[in-house]
Amino acid sequence: MARLDIPSGIGITFVSRFDSWLGTIVEASAALLVLVEIVVLFAGIVARYVLHTPLTWSDELASVLFLWLAMLGSVVALRRGEHMRMTTFVNGASPDRRAFLEAFAMGVTTVFLVMIVLPSYEFLIDEQAMNMPGMGISAAWRAAAMPVGAVLMVMTAALRLFLVARFTAAARAVLAIAAVAVVLLFARPMLMELGNTNLVIFFVGMISVCVFLGVPIAFAFGVATFSYLACTTTMPLIVLVGRMSEGMSHLVLLSVPMFVFLGLLIEVTGMARRLIGFLASLLGHVRGGLSYVLIGAMYLISGISGSKAADMAAIAPALFPEMKKRGCKEGELVALLSATGAQTETIPPSLVLITVGSVTGVSISALFTGGILPALVVGAMLCVVVWFRSRGEDLSAMPKLSRRVIGSTLLAALPALALPFVIRAAVVEGVATATEVSTIGIVYSVIVGLLIYREFDWKRLKPMLIETASLSGAILLIIGAATAMAWALTQSGFSNSLAEVVTGLPGGRLTFIVVSIIGFIILGSVLEGIPAIVLFGPLLFPIAETVGVHDVHYAMIVILSMGIGLFAPPFGVGYYTACAVSKVDSSEGLRPLIPYMITLLLGVIIIAAVPWISTGFLPVR
């Protein structure tokens, strides 16, 4: 966005300094919360497994810190512009229209945050009467995160609007939002009589308009849910805040910031580079060898960081220069990177798998077990495409490395190579929870970086902690808003109606799977994986069970379908992220991406048709 087109002066300077001061305090607080959360969780692990004297207060303290981390992380993400949003239409608009859309998006965000300040305060008052038995303190210490976070986000959004938006664009955006609010206010009596037609107006119409106009997804969900409750029901709005709090602070989700930070550690300690070096020493001399290395490296690293952008950023810079030297075209590189990003969504410890487990009640251990083989099957199919497309590659200047060289790269990679296998094995075997394993992985990575690889740069610690808080806050706010929205849909009777419609479709189980694949490809391209899962998972997984689809099998179908949508142009934001990471123009990869997308779709069909691929290694129920 262009800067404010009014004369600069003392007022602007003061506001700018205040914005910088506020941002510094919030970022430092959020970074400290991440660090303290790691210490508390690790202390609980040591007490439980080493000293055999569990800390009765550790889980409660971790829960309190977690909600504060989620809210302050959301503030950081808002200030840095890192909340998930669809920017296809915004980026393609003219400069004047884009300025208006950016101001409109920030204006809608501000309006929603203002609307939840009072209910958040009421939620805090209600929670004062509740006590936490482990620590013996009031639950208000935890609940206070909601109003404090809401107020800080209001201030941040207002400052962004004042400092960054054009004055005329901001004025037009405010007028447009005010006009919609007035229409809804006067239409409230009529809306109260429309019944479930309001679901289409608010949860289809309003959300679609907001998302396509660039409003961050979390705030689009939030403003639609708030408007629906305020305009069509007599439900107290404190319920929305309570549901958001519940969705954002589920203990299962504690692993989100832990895995995000672990993914950053893998890159900064040199572990990712050594993994890639070992795979390249094995396959670098065969046709398409580095493409196979790319697929294998994504399989090993994917899911640990919680961000596809982080996964791709850890791998692409290490491989792409050499691949370009070997004659690989830029479009082919970004196409393969996108395809591998899509097919690794089911690989544990994927945050999408953790989210599925948290919102649907499916065992996370079972999801981790069931997700490995589907990714292997689809990965093998991608390897077939790579083999076919690299048959003419000239490798005369690429001799096979000696066993001694391969052995040395293996020895260097062993500490890094052990981490993903230990993480997956520990969770799958039920030795520890995902949160515990991620915390242990952080400590392990720090030790490896300091004592073995000696590459840990202490100067990068604070930026990594802030980045962890920002990404975690963005993810958790979506989950909170989508949880409130899913609750509103359930209370309206929509879930029962949806179940009746879906179960009434001709073809039963087969039709349900086909509709799910198509639907989640579309949802994945618009909403990305986590918000789509939080919103529709609680509605569709019970239906899947009703029509005879195993919950783990259905999870794999859904996740892989969303992966295709996430990386499929023209809407899939994952594809544009891959282009940005690769520094390749998005038009270059469109044609090379087609065979990979077709292969991914065939892979989903095979996995849907053969449930054993997803459930064959699960314990018999």
N, C-alpha and C positions, 0 to 999 in steps of 0.2 A: 504494500500500500504506500502511496505517496504521503509525504508528511503534511501536517496541518497547514493549509494555505492562509494563515493569518500572521501578522507580524510577530516575530519573536521578541521577547522582552523578559523582564524580571519574573513575570508569572510563569511563562513557559520554562524558564530555567529552574525555578523553584519546583515545579511539577516534575520536571525531568529528574532532578536530584532526589526528590521524594520517591519517585518510581524506582530509581536505582537503589536507594537505601532500603526500601521495602523488599525489593527483589533479593538483595544480599542477605537480609535477615531471614527471609522465608527459605531461601536455598540452603543457607547454613543450617537452619533448624531441621529441614527435611533430610539433609545429608547426615546430620548427627543422629536422627531417628533411625536411619538405615543401619548405621554403625552400632547403635545401642541394641537394636533388634537382633542383629547378628550375635552380639555378646550374650544377650539374655537367652537366646535359643541355644547357643553352644553351651552355656552354663547349665541349662536344663538337661542337655544331652549327657554331659559329663556326670552330672549328679545322678541321672537315671541309670546309665549303662556302666559307668566306671565306679562311682561311689555307692551305688545301689541305695541312695537316699533321695528320692525324687523331691524336687522343689515344688511345693504345693501352690506357690504363687506365680511360678514362671509363666504358665499358660495365660493366666489372667493379665499379668503385666504385658505379655506379648500382644494380647488382644487389644489392650488399651493403646499401646504404642502403634499398633497396626492401623487403627482407625485414624489416628492423628497423622500417620505417614500417608495414608490414602488421601486425606483431605489436603494436607500441605503439598504432597506430590501433585495433586490436581491443580493447585495454585501455580506451582512451578511450570507445569505443562501448559497452562493457560498463558502464562507470561512468555514462554518460549515458543508458543504457537505449535505445540506438539500433540494436542488432542486430535484423535483420529477424525478425519473429515474427508468428504468427497470433493475434489477440486477440479474435476474434469471440465465442468461448464464454467467455473470461475476463471480458470487459466485460459480458456478459449474466448473469453469475452473481451470487448474493447477496453482500453484503459479507463474510460469514464464509468462504464458499466461495471467493470471489475472493482473499482473503488467503492461503488455503491454496494455491491454484493459483499465485499469484505466488511464494510461498516454495518450492513444489515446482519451479517452473521454474528459480529461482536455485540450488536444491539440486542439480538434475540438471547444470546448468552447472558448478557447483563440482566435482562428482564427476568429470565428464569431464576437467576441467583438472588435477585431482589425478592422475588416471590417466596423463596424458601427460607429467607432469614427469620421471619417471625415463627413459622412452624418449627424451625430448628431450635429456636429458643424455647418454645413450648415443650419440645421433645426433651430438652435439657432439664426443664423444671420437673417433668414427669419422672425422669430417671433418677432424680435426687433421692427418691424414696427407696430405691433399690440399692442393695449392698453387695459387694463382691466378697464372698466368704473367705477366699484364699488370702487376700490382702487386707480385708477388714475396712475397706473404704467405700465411699459412695460410687455408684455407677455413673454419676454426673461427671466424674473425671474423664471418663471415656466419651460420654455423650457430648461434652463440651466441644469436641472436635468438629461437630456438625455446624453449629452457629459460627464458631471462629473461622472455620474453613470457608463457609459461605460468605461471610463479611470480607475476608481477605480476597476471595475471588471477585466479589463485586468491585472492590477497590482496584484490583488488577485489571479487570475488564474495562472499567471506566477510564483508567489511566491509558490503556492501550487505545481506546476509542479517541481520547483527547489528543494523545501525542502522535498517533500514527495515521489516523484517518483524515481524509480531506474534510474540511468544514462543511462544504456543500453536500458531499456524499453522506456525511454523518447526519446532517439535518434531514435529508430526504429519507434516510433509513429510519430515523426516529419517527418521522411523520407516518411512514408506511406501517411501522409496528403499532403506533398509537391507533391508527385507523382500524387495524385488525382487532385490537383489544376492544375498541368501542363497538364494533360490529358484534363481537362475541358477547359483550355485556348486554346489549339490547336484544340479542337473539336468545339469551339464556332461557326465558320462558318457553320459547318454541323448541329449543334443543332438549329441554326436559321431557318433552312429549314424544321425541323421536325414537326412544328406546335404543336398540342396538345399531340403528343407522349411524349413531354417533361414533361407533367404532370405526366406520369407514371415513367419516369426516376428520376425526382426530388422529387415529393410528395409521391410516393410509394416506389421506390427503395432507394433513398438516406435516407429518413426518417426511413424506416424499418431497414436499415443497422445501422444507427446511434442509434436508440432506442434499438435494440437488442444487440449492442455492449456497451451499458451502458451510452451513451451520455445523459445528462439531457434533458427531453422532450422539454423544452422551447428553448434550444439551437439547438436541432435537427430541430425543426420547423423553427427557425431563419436562420440557415445555409442553409437549403433547399430553403427557400423563397429567400434569398439573392442570392444564386447560380442561381436559376431559372431566376430572374430578370436580373442578370449580364450577364448570358450566352445566354439567348434566347430572350431578349427584349432590347429596347433602352430606357426603362423607367428610369428616374433619381432615384438613390437609396435613395435620401432623402425622397421619398414617403414611403419607408418601415419604416423609423424612425417615420414619421408622423402618420402612421397607428398604429404603436406600442404605441406611446404616446396617441393616441386617445383611444385605447383599454384598456390601463392601468389606465387611469384617468377618466373614466366615473363616474359621481357623484353617480350613483346607487351603484357602487362598494365600496364607502366609508364605507359601513357597514361591509366589509370584515375584516379589522383590528379591528373594534369595537367588532364584535362578537367573533373573536379569543381571544381578551383580556378578554371579558366577560366570555368565557368558562374557562379560566385559573382562573379567580376570583372565579367562582363557586366552583372550587376544593380547592383553597387555603383558602377560608373563611369557609370551613366546610359545605357549603350548600349541596353539592352532597352527603356527608356522612349521613346527616340527612334525606335527601329524601330516601335514600336506607334503613336507619334504620326504617323509618315509614312503607315502603312497606314490609319489612321483618317481622315486628310485626303483620301485617295483614295476611301474607301468609306463614310464616315460618313453621307452623305446618301441612300444607297439603303436600301431595306427589308432588314432583316437585316444591314445593313452591318457593324456592330460584331461580329456573329457571324462574318462572313467574316474580319474582322480577327483574331479569336481563332484561327480555324483557320490563317490565314496566319502569325501570330506564332508559334504552336506549331511550325509547319513550319520556320520559320527558326531558332528557338532550341532546339528539342527535340534531345536527344541530347548537347548540348555539356556540360551539367553532370553528367551521369551519374545524375541523380536526377529522377524525375518530379515529386516534391514541389517541387524547386527550379525546374523548368521552369514549373510551374503558379503557384508563388509569385511568379515574376518577371512574370507576365502578368495574373493575375486581379485584383490590387489596382489595376492601371492601367486596366483596362477595365470591371470590374463596376459601379463607382459610376455611370458614365455609362449603361451598359446598363440599370441599374435605373431611372434617370431617364426612360428611353424606354419604360418599362412592361414590361420583360422580367422575368418571374417568377424567383424565386430557384431553384426546381426546374429550370427550363429552363437556367439558367446553369450549374449544377453538372453537369447531364446533358451539355451540350455540351462542357464542360471535360473531363469523363471520356472522352467519345468521341474528342476530339482527342488526349488523352493516349494512348489505345489505338492510334490509327492512325498515330502518329508514331514507333513503336518501330523502324521499318526505316530511318529517316532518318539518314544518316551525319552526324556521327561517333558514332552510338549505341554505348554501352558494351555493349549486348546483341550487336550485330554484332561488336564486337571480341572478346567472349567466345566467340562461335560460332567465329570464326577461330582463336582460341588453343586451343580444346579439340578441334576437328574437323580442323584443317589446311586448311580452305577459305581461299582467298586473301582477306585483308581488303580489298584493293583491289577485287576482284570483288564482294564483299558490299556495299561502299560504292556501287559503280556500280549493282548490281542493286536496291538498296533505295530509290532515289529515285522511280522510276516507280510501284511499288506504292502508296507513300504518297500520291502525286498522284492515283491512281485512286480510292483510298478517300476521300481528302479531297474530291475532286470529288463523290463520292456523298453525303458529309455536307453539302456545299453545296446539293445538290438538296433534302435534307430541310429545311435552314434556309430555303431559298426558299419551300418549300411552307408552312412553319409561320409565316412572317413576312409573308404576303401582306396581312394586315389592319393592319399597323403604320402608325401615323400619323406622317408625317415633315414635316408642314407647318411645324414650327418648326426644321427642320434644313436650311438652305439649302446648296446646293453651294458649296464653297469656290473661290475664284479660283485661277487658275493660279499667280499670284504666291505665294499662301500655300502651295500645294502644293509649289511649287519651293523655298520656304524650308525646309519640313519635310524635303524630300528632301535638301537641302544639309546640314542638321543631322544627318540619319541616315546619310549616305554612309559615314563612317568605320565605323559600326556595321554597316551593310548589307554592307560588303565582307567582313567577317570570316567569316561562315558560308560564303559562296561560295568564298573563298580556301582555307579549311580543306578543304572537300569536294573542290575541284578538285585541290589539291595531293596528297591521298591517292589519289584516283581515278586521276590521271595518273601516279602512281608517282614524283612529284618528291621526296617525303619520306615517312617512315613516320608512322603516327598519333601516336606519341610525340613525334617531332620537330615535327610540325605543331602539336600541342597546346602544346608549349613555346614555339614562335614566337608562337602566338596569345596566350599569357600576356604575353609581353613587349610585343606589339603593343597589347593591351588596357590595360596599365599606361601606356604612352606616350600613348594616346588619352585615358585618364582624367586624366592629369597635365597634358598640354600642350594638348589640344583642348577637352575637356569640362570640365576642371578640377573634377571632382567626386570625386576619389579621397580617401576619408577614411582617413587612416593609422591611426586608432583602431580601425578595423574589420579591419585586417590580421591581427592575432593571432587573433581569433575565426574569421576565414575560414580561416586555416591549420589551426586546431584542428578546425573542421567538416570540412575536406577530409580530414584524417587519420582522423577518426571514420567518415565515410561510406566512405572507401577501405578502412579496416580491416574494417568490417562486410562489404563486398562481397568482399574478398580472403579473409577467413576462410571464408566460404561456399564460395568456389571451392576453397580448400584442402581443406576437409572433404569436399566433393562429389567432388573428384579422388580422394581416398583411398577413398571409398565406391565410386566407379565402378571403381577398380582391383580392389577386393575382389569386386565383382560379376563382373568379367571373369575373375578367377582361378577363380571358382566354376564357370565354364562357362555362366553365365546368358546372356551375350551371344550365344553360339552357339545356345542353346536359343531365345532370343527371335527370332533371325534365322530359325530353322527354322519357328517358329510363324507369324511374320508373312509370310514368303515362301510359306507353305503355305495362306494364306487364299485363298478363292475370289475371283476378280476381279482378282488381281495388283495392278498399279500403282494402279488406282482405289480399291480397298479399302484399300490401305496409306495413301493420302492422306486418305481419309475418317476412318480410325481415328486417324491422326495429328492431324487437326484437332480431333476430339472429345477425344482424350487430352490435347493440349496446352492446350485451353481449361480442362479440369479442373485440370491441373498449374499453369497460370498463376494460377488462383484460390487455390491452396493454397501453392505454393512461390515464386511470382513468377518473373520471367524468367530471371535469371542462375543461381540454383541448379538450376532445371529443365533449363536448357541444359547446364550442366556435368555433371549426372548422366546425362542421357539422350542428349545429343548424340553422344558417342563410340559409343554403342550403335546409334542409329537412322540416323545419316547413312550409314554403310557399307551398311545395308540399303536405304536409299533409292537409292543408286547401283546396287545389285544389281537392283532392280526397274525401273530405268530412269528415275528422277527426278533431274534435274540438281541438284547440291548447292546452288547459289545459289537456285534455284527452291524447293527444299525448305526452305531457311533462311527465305525470306520467308513461306511458309505457316506454318511453326512459330512465328515471331516474332509475326505478326499474330494467330494463334490464341491465343497466350499473352497478348497485349495485351487481347483480349476477356475472357479469364478474369480478368486482373488488375483490370479495372474493372467486372466484372459482379457485382452483389449476389447472394446475401447474403455471400459469402466474400471477394470481390475487395477486397484492401486498398487498391488504387489508388482505388477509388470513395470510400472513407472518407477517404483523404488529400485528394481533391478537395473533399469536404465540409468538412474542417477548414480547408483553405486559403481556401475561399469563405465560411467561417463560416455555413454553411447546414445545417439539420437533415437528416440522411440520409434521412428519410422523404419529404422534399419532392421529391427528384429521382428517385424510383423509377419513377413513371409516365412522366414525360417522357423517361427514359432508354431505354425500351423500343424506340421506333422507331430510335434511334441504334444500339442493339445489333443490331437486325435488319439494319440497313444495313451495319454492320461485318461481320456474318456473311456477307451477300451479297457483300461486297467480297472476303472471303477465298475464297469459292467461285469468284468470277470469276478471281481471281489463280491459284488452283489449276488452273482449267480452261484458262487461257491462259498457258502458260509464257513466251511471248515478253515479257510485261509485266516479268518478272524477269530475263530473259536476253537480251533483244533488243539491248542495247547492250554486251554483253560481247564481248571478242575471240573469234574462232572458234578452237576448240581444235584 
